[in-house]
């Protein structure tokens, strides 16, 4: 009887630890683990294709998290996606000719924005727009271009 009770408690603890681990994994995947109270400043960038970029996706400089995507909208006048990014106020020394690119990271294919600082003397501020952008690489488009080029070679 005592052995059975010990086994039941052990299994219960194991299941509870597994549920806690799944909770932390879900928080990590959904980008809710690092909610910052620092207000920061908002900058925008326009992209032809954002791929799977989502609100709360990371914004990095040299691999260091400096902010998050705060909003994604479609601009019907420019026919492009408008991405707003909230940059933490401690990173207020980014040049205004900073370039923004959309990259993919990790096994889950999480998309994030990588910023590459320029050489301007003027820094980004609230409401600045990043002029140099590189859209996401979409695997389907790359495969389609490859197949199309191979079909063109075969037709010659």
NORVENJO-V257960 format. One record per residue. N is the residue number from 1. NEAR is the number of other ideal C-beta (glycine too) atoms within 12 Angstrom. Layout:
n-><N & N>
near-><NEAR & NEAR>
This chain:
n-><1 & 2 & 3 & 4 & 5 & 6 & 7 & 8 & 9 & 10 & 11 & 12 & 13 & 14 & 15 & 16 & 17 & 18 & 19 & 20 & 21 & 22 & 23 & 24 & 25 & 26 & 27 & 28 & 29 & 30 & 31 & 32 & 33 & 34 & 35 & 36 & 37 & 38 & 39 & 40 & 41 & 42 & 43 & 44 & 45 & 46 & 47 & 48 & 49 & 50 & 51 & 52 & 53 & 54 & 55 & 56 & 57 & 58 & 59 & 60 & 61 & 62 & 63 & 64 & 65 & 66 & 67 & 68 & 69 & 70 & 71 & 72 & 73 & 74 & 75 & 76 & 77 & 78 & 79 & 80 & 81 & 82 & 83 & 84 & 85 & 86 & 87 & 88 & 89 & 90 & 91 & 92 & 93 & 94 & 95 & 96 & 97 & 98 & 99 & 100 & 101 & 102 & 103 & 104 & 105 & 106 & 107 & 108 & 109 & 110 & 111 & 112 & 113 & 114 & 115 & 116 & 117 & 118 & 119 & 120 & 121 & 122 & 123 & 124 & 125 & 126 & 127 & 128 & 129 & 130 & 131 & 132 & 133 & 134 & 135 & 136 & 137 & 138 & 139 & 140 & 141 & 142 & 143 & 144 & 145 & 146 & 147 & 148 & 149 & 150 & 151 & 152 & 153 & 154 & 155 & 156>
near-><7 & 8 & 9 & 10 & 11 & 12 & 13 & 14 & 14 & 14 & 14 & 14 & 14 & 14 & 14 & 14 & 14 & 14 & 14 & 14 & 14 & 14 & 16 & 15 & 15 & 14 & 16 & 17 & 19 & 18 & 26 & 16 & 17 & 17 & 12 & 23 & 9 & 18 & 15 & 25 & 27 & 27 & 39 & 32 & 41 & 28 & 35 & 22 & 25 & 35 & 29 & 25 & 38 & 26 & 23 & 29 & 37 & 35 & 45 & 30 & 29 & 14 & 14 & 18 & 29 & 35 & 40 & 33 & 38 & 27 & 23 & 28 & 20 & 17 & 19 & 9 & 9 & 16 & 12 & 21 & 30 & 28 & 42 & 35 & 45 & 31 & 41 & 28 & 21 & 17 & 29 & 22 & 20 & 36 & 25 & 24 & 21 & 35 & 25 & 43 & 29 & 39 & 27 & 23 & 20 & 15 & 7 & 15 & 20 & 25 & 33 & 36 & 47 & 32 & 39 & 23 & 24 & 20 & 13 & 18 & 9 & 15 & 22 & 36 & 19 & 18 & 14 & 26 & 25 & 36 & 19 & 21 & 31 & 23 & 24 & 32 & 22 & 21 & 15 & 14 & 16 & 15 & 13 & 13 & 15 & 14 & 14 & 14 & 14 & 13 & 12 & 11 & 10 & 9 & 8 & 7>
